[in-house]
Amino acid sequence: MIKNQYLSLHFTLQEFTESATAKKHGIVNEPPQEAVENLKRLCEGTLEPLREAIGLPIIVTSGFRTQALNSILAHASSTSQHMRGQAADFYAGNGSREELIKAFREILQGSMDSPQGRKIDFDQLILYPTFIHVSYVSKEKNRRGILLARRDGKLGYGRITLANALKIS
């Protein structure tokens, strides 16, 4: 695996595989080639168009996870799309709430059907208090599910409509 391999114009494989938790536990967090291809699609279909639209860097905080890494993380799903290279957790710019909401809204607006077609696509989008989780499968299979993480620190999500998601501030 070449860590400095570019997945797209602004994203490297290293950004999606670095993990302090993996290092701490001696886990080699190396994706198989299929996961690398999925990460490329995630970058091309969602993260690059988002970065272009908001004009801010996208900081990946969690990308690919091996099953071993995923299993030791609190609240990680046993079917997490991170294990297939189809998901990333990130924040935009300096990570302020304002920039987080700006990125969230831009994904939603960029995903709407329009005469120009969708510029940003996603499978699942979850807004957390300090980061965004986004996944991407393919243009044909993306569900465009929107969820809002609970704010009380307990694990849980609420599905919300596009109209309600666009009202979040």
C-alpha positions in Angstrom: 0.0 0.0 0.0 1.3 3.4 -0.9 0.2 5.7 1.8 0.8 8.9 -0.1 -1.2 7.6 -3.1 -3.8 10.2 -4.2 -7.3 9.0 -4.3 -8.4 12.3 -5.9 -7.1 15.8 -6.4 -7.0 16.7 -2.7 -7.2 13.4 -0.8 -4.5 10.8 -0.1 -4.9 7.3 1.1 -3.0 8.1 4.2 -5.8 10.5 5.4 -8.2 7.6 5.3 -6.0 5.0 7.0 -4.2 6.9 9.8 -5.5 6.0 13.2 -4.1 6.7 16.6 -6.3 4.0 18.0 -4.9 1.5 15.5 -1.3 2.5 16.4 -2.1 2.2 20.2 -3.4 -1.3 19.7 -0.8 -2.5 17.2 -3.4 -2.8 14.4 -2.2 -2.5 10.8 -5.0 -0.5 9.2 -4.4 -1.4 5.6 -7.3 -1.6 3.1 -7.6 -4.2 0.5 -7.7 -2.9 -3.1 -11.5 -3.1 -3.3 -11.7 -0.7 -0.3 -9.2 1.7 -2.0 -11.4 1.8 -5.1 -14.4 2.5 -2.9 -12.5 5.3 -1.2 -11.7 6.8 -4.6 -15.4 6.8 -5.5 -16.2 8.4 -2.1 -13.7 11.2 -2.9 -14.9 11.7 -6.4 -18.6 11.5 -5.8 -18.9 13.4 -2.5 -15.8 14.9 -0.9 -14.1 16.6 -3.9 -17.3 18.2 -5.1 -18.0 19.3 -1.5 -14.6 20.8 -1.1 -15.0 22.7 -4.4 -18.5 24.0 -3.4 -17.5 25.3 0.0 -14.0 26.4 -0.7 -12.7 24.9 2.5 -10.4 22.0 3.3 -12.1 18.8 4.3 -10.3 17.2 7.3 -10.9 13.4 7.5 -11.0 12.1 11.1 -11.9 8.5 10.4 -11.9 6.7 7.0 -11.1 3.1 6.3 -11.2 0.7 9.3 -10.2 -2.9 9.4 -12.6 -5.2 11.2 -10.1 -5.4 14.1 -10.0 -1.6 14.4 -13.7 -1.2 14.0 -14.5 -3.8 16.7 -12.6 -1.9 19.4 -14.3 1.4 18.7 -17.1 2.4 21.0 -20.4 2.6 19.2 -19.1 1.3 15.9 -21.5 -0.8 13.9 -20.5 -4.3 13.0 -21.7 -3.6 9.5 -19.9 -0.2 9.2 -19.3 1.1 5.7 -15.9 2.3 7.0 -14.8 -1.3 6.8 -15.5 -1.4 3.0 -13.9 2.0 2.3 -17.3 3.6 1.7 -17.5 6.1 4.5 -15.6 9.0 6.1 -16.1 11.1 9.2 -14.8 14.7 8.7 -15.1 18.3 9.5 -14.6 21.3 7.2 -12.2 24.3 7.6 -11.5 25.0 11.3 -14.3 22.7 12.5 -16.5 25.4 13.8 -20.3 24.7 14.1 -20.9 27.3 11.4 -18.5 25.5 8.9 -20.0 22.1 9.9 -23.5 23.3 9.0 -22.3 25.0 5.8 -20.8 21.7 4.7 -23.9 19.7 5.7 -26.2 22.0 3.8 -23.9 22.1 0.7 -24.0 18.3 0.5 -27.8 18.3 0.8 -28.2 21.1 -1.8 -25.7 19.6 -4.1 -27.5 16.2 -3.9 -30.9 17.5 -5.0 -32.1 16.6 -8.5 -31.9 19.6 -10.8 -31.6 20.2 -14.5 -27.9 20.3 -14.1 -27.9 16.9 -12.4 -26.5 16.0 -8.9 -23.1 17.4 -8.3 -22.7 15.9 -4.8 -24.0 12.4 -4.1 -24.2 10.3 -0.9 -25.6 7.1 0.5 -25.9 8.1 4.1 -25.3 11.5 5.8 -25.2 11.9 9.5 -24.8 15.2 11.3 -23.0 14.9 14.7 -22.4 17.8 17.0 -18.7 18.0 15.9 -18.4 16.2 12.6 -20.2 14.8 9.6 -20.4 11.1 8.6 -20.9 10.5 4.9 -20.9 7.3 2.9 -21.0 6.7 -0.8 -21.7 3.4 -2.7 -22.5 4.3 -6.3 -24.8 6.7 -8.2 -27.2 3.8 -8.8 -27.3 2.4 -5.2 -27.0 5.5 -3.0 -30.0 5.8 -0.7 -29.5 9.5 0.2 -30.5 8.8 3.8 -30.2 11.7 6.2 -29.8 11.2 10.0 -29.3 13.5 12.9 -27.2 12.1 15.8 -28.6 12.6 19.3 -27.0 15.5 21.1 -27.2 14.0 24.6 -24.1 11.8 24.1 -26.1 8.6 23.9 -25.9 6.5 20.8 -28.9 7.1 18.6 -30.0 8.7 15.4 -33.2 10.2 14.0 -34.1 10.0 10.4 -35.0 13.4 9.0 -36.4 14.8 5.8 -34.4 16.9 3.3 -36.6 19.8 4.1 -36.0 19.6 7.8 -32.3 18.9 7.4 -32.0 22.2 5.4 -33.4 24.1 8.3 -30.7 23.0 10.8 -28.7 25.8 12.2 
